[in-house]
Amino acid sequence: MGCRDRVRAMKSMTGFAAFEGLNAEVSWRWELRSVNARGLDLKIRLPAGFEALDGVLRSLARAVLVRGSVNASLSISSERASGIGRPEPEAIRSVIDVLRETRETAADTGLSLAPVTGEALVPLLLSYANGGRAQQPDIGALTDPVKAGFETALAMLVQAREDEGARLKRIIAGHLIQIESLVQDAEGCSGEAVHALRDRIARQIRDLMQDEAGLDSGRLEQEVAILAMKADVREEIDRLGAHIAAAHDLMTAGVPVGRKLDFLTQEFNREANTLCSKSVTDALTRIGLDLKTVIDQLREQAANVE
């Protein structure tokens, strides 16, 4: 599967990838980490001498990543230092002589030095064996392998984000099924809610007006109809149904949909809040609260989608 095909799959913004290589006696290692972000935020850490690669690496990353905070770090280490054998006896005696002369000079000036253990001589001996200087990598020889290694690590990160995206897609699909079921339940009891409201208002008015002779039935019907209209949740149910259809379309859109999905969850929540505020029955209120719970779970998952 090429990068072009992977771009079409739903991807998470969370992932990790590492890739390492060896060139001559120098090893290098790339580590890429990605977490959620509103846009694409690239942070690339390079050792001294490799700064010229920054622009090229950013272009490669932007070609396959749309959103996420991505941290990429390159570490370089020399294999030569780890392969150093036992120092020659002359090298050991030379280091000890230098240390002895240093202590004698310090004593002549009245300066007291702390005792030195044998282990403390090891770094000095290694440095002496290397000619007294650290081994510097050949940046020119490493540039192409390091760049190719970054491309490999980047492809691994894209794959990791795609794998996580497939898991998110299954979870989000489950939330949408729950929301659709709750909307159907709300639709089933919406008519009952309107009738319950009309009966309750009529009963309250009759209780307040003991003299039924003074009750204007026409005016009563008018007021009850207005209140019933305000309590009608069919518009909210229709809009929730439209949002469900839109969410299913996004799931199969084949392009990064994280921003749109996040916006859609806000619209879901708006309709659920209105449904709860209009509810006049315990059953509809419970449905509305369950909706808000599932929508919040959907929002948490949508925040991870690229």
Beta strands, then each sheet from edge to edge (+ up, - down):
strand 1: 15-23
strand 2: 26-35
strand 3: 40-45
strand 4: 68-78
sheet 1: 1+ 2- 4+ 3+
end
